[in-house]
């Protein structure tokens, strides 16, 4: 199929069709045939298309909001205020609606009255009798129809905030839709770019430690969120499998296992990678002869020496097996594409940049790329002819943009690499690699700290191995479950405790990290992350299990089978009690939460959503009797709808859940 309707560039017909497709996807659940989907996605980041999206609102009034089918609650509330404001001031095109900071005052608030008052006062456009932002806010409230389907109980607070509550009757069909579809609705009309996510990236011949925790679990969650939105995601493990340290490791292995030169890899057994690396480094630092031999091995390895390559491959294989043990426990999926993969691609990249006249030859012959705004350059080739991180990362960037056709590249590393990636991204733009509005994103995360505020380490001062950290979380959770079993406070058997402890322990570690802004540091605490109260995975998983327990009792003790109700289309949830409406509203905020997460790719938005929904669950089951009540069927169905949404959130975060605890 053609990427455009005619010729080599976008035509007016292309733009018209693309905008029409975009509008259709934004306002309905339409699906596109594969060739149309390809045509659409090819151009969603083109400047002409992006500019064209700003034109329709200026030419025509917006279409009616599809209240019955659109998954955005924020969009529905905004639409009501938009219609009210434009009925008074037709030229207005920007509207500010947000969640209320204090739920006691309302569900949502419109913030436009203050800004609009100042604007109208300057132009002399204030309506008669309007003398303050508060009186303008009251005028807007009066313009909201009483019979609108979405909000009621409007009031004006403070300097002119318009507060409102969402109607239970509006939420009901949307919550019932979760039951009929078996899943919460996705956001509408969002682009699903081809993505590359670079995360985890441990070093060969070193065990994974606590420093790899954040990149690994944040990266997995980011990938799942992007995939949920329809993106094709390449999950890249940019392992450190190349460089000068391998000369040292090769030499040490030759000495530890002398027969490796003649008998090959048979009999080589390295059980402790960390100790192997430390021992090799000690020899390298203390023994001049060993150091010289190590440096010679680097040259041999880079030139393809068979013996060195064989040892290098062995070290890589041992490391991969160790990495995979951690990835399996944390449910991480990655495709390895390490530094060595780009080694033969670096010269062409340097040559390309050189031909543009952008390379500066520095003292000793090093090839550098200077950019405005940065005091130091990217060193594309060292004075000895070797390559470093700058060279590899620029070659990887070019490969991912061209060969992988990525339109959104996301790098997830610690914050200290922020300037490095800014320089790489700036260089890519200056060189001319960003020809299609590709997005280059670096998520720089903070440090995992101990109680002393320093990097989290063992008591002896060593780096905490990731395997040991997970073992400890699981062991503590196992002890907690065994104690609860003695008190008859669990709903599982003794045989199930190890599996449940692993699920809860690993989930607790993940969530404790994911629930905060990744750019911040945090203090690692087993006690806090395994707490059954507060914003922890344990609290959320107990809330979910409680819902399923209520559903099970509904069938066992009262003969109400939720599955049968759903199959027979008797799934009619009624939201009447304030706590029912509150829970229904939280469920209907799912699509808005995903949309917000897709903007900055911070998973904590979903964590906040889960925590707030779990609090709403607690209030609901406390305030509303479910089993044996007149509303039992409706309330059991609400329990199931909530559990469905919670499980979707757990899946997006890469957190395992259990049905019973």
C-alpha positions, 0 to 999 in steps of 0.5 A: 500500500501507498503511504500517501494518496499520490506523489511522494508527499502529503496532499490536501486529500491525505490531510483531510482523510487523516484528520477525519480518521483522527476525529472518528477514533477520538469520538468512537470505538471504531477499529481500522482495517490493517492497511488504513491503520498503517496509513494513519500511524505513518503520518500521525507525527508529521508536521502537516498532520499535527498542524491540521489538528488545530484547524477544525476547532477554529472553523467549526463548532465542536461536535456533540460529546458522545456521553454514552460511549466516550470513556473520558469522565474528565472529557464529559465534565469539561464538555458540560462547562465548555457548552455553558461558557461558549453559550455566553462567550462564543469565542472562548476555546480553552477550558480548565477543568480538574479534579477537586483537591478536596473531595468533600467540596465536590468531584470536579471543578471548573477554574475558568472564571478567574482568568476569563473575568480578567480577560473580559474586563480588559476588553470590556466584554463583561456581562451586565451585573458581573463585577467579580470572578465569583459573580461570573462563576455564578453566571456560568453555573446558571448557563449549565442546564439542570437536565444535563446528563453528567453533573449536578449540585454546582456551587461557587467557592473561593475566588471563583471555582465552580464545584460540581458532583458527578451524577450516579445515573451518568456513571451507571452505563459506563460501569455496567459496560466494564462487566459486559466487556470484561475490561475497562475501556481504553482512552480514545483517539490517542496515537500509538507510536512505534516505541523502543524502550531501553531499560534494565541494562545490567553489565555482563559478569556482574550480578544484578543489584539494587541499582538495577531495580528501578530501571527494570521495574519502571521499564516493564511498567512503561512497556505494558502501558504503551502496549495497552494503548496499542503501540508496538514496543521493542523492549531493549536490554542494552547490556554492558557486554563490551569494553576494556573490562573484558580483557581483565576478565578474560585474562583472569579466567585463563589463569583460573582455568588454565586448560581453557586454552586447550580444552575449551569451556568444558569444566569452567564453573563460575558460581559467584560472578560478583566475586569473580569480577572483584578478584579480577579487578584486584589483580588488574589494580595490583599486578602490572603484568596482568594489567598489560596482558588484559589490555592485549586481550582487549585488542585480541577480542576486538579483532575477533580472536577465537579464544577470547571470543569463546571466553567472552561468550561464556561470560555472557552466557553465565550472566544471562542465566543469572539475569534471567532468574531475576527477570523470571521472578519479577515477570520482566520481558526483554530482548537483549541487544547489548553494546557489542551489537553496535560496535561495527555500526559506529564507524559509519555514524562517525563518517556521516557526522564528519561529512556534515563538518561537525566533528572536531579533532582534538589533541591526540586525535580524538574525534569530538562533537561539540554542541551549543549549550554544553561545555563538554563534547560527545567523544565519538572516538578516543585518541587511541582509536577506541570507542566509548559510551558516547560512540555506542549510544549515538550508533544505537540511536541511529539504528533505532530511528532508522532500522527499528523505525521508532517514533518514540524512544524511551531511555530509563536510567538513573538521573546522573545520565540525564545530561549525557542523553540530553547531549545525544538527543540534541546531537540527533536533532542537529545531525538531522536524524529527527525527520519525522517529529520523533520523540526522544525521552529520558526517564531519569530515576532517583536513588534507592537509599538506606535509613541513613539517607545514603545509597542502600547497602548491606551492613558490611557496606556491599551493594545489595544483590537484587536476588537477596532483596527479593528473597528477604521480602518473600521471607518476611511476607511468609512469616507474616502469613504464618502468624496470621494463619495461627490467628485464623486470619487467612483464607489460604492453606499452609501449602499455598503460603510460599506461593502467596508470600512470593506474590505479595513480597515481589509485588510489595517491592515493585509497588513501593518503587512505582508508587512515587515519581521516578525522579525522586529518591526514596528510603527502602524499608521492608516494614513500610512496603509490607504494611497492610495499611497505607499506600502499599501493594499489600493493602491493595491486594487485600482490598482486591481479595476482599472483593472476591471473597464477598463475591464467593460468599454471595454465591455460596451463602446466598445463591447469587452467581455473579458470572450467571448474572453477567452471562444472562445480561442481568448485569444492572448496577445501580449507583444510589448510595454516595459510597456507590457513586464514589466507587463508580466514579473512581472506576470511570476515571480509568481511561483518564488515568491511562491518558495522563500516564501516556503523557509523561510515562510515570506509572505512579498515576496508575498507583494513585488511581489504584490506591484511591479506588481501594479507599473507595472500596473500603468506604463502600463495603463499610457504608453499604451492606452487600450480602443479604441486602435488597441491593445485593445483586447490584452491589455484587456486580459492582464488586466484580466491576471493581475487581476487573479494573483493579486487575487491569491496573495490576497487570499494567504495573507488572504486579501479580495478584491473588484471589484469596489471602 
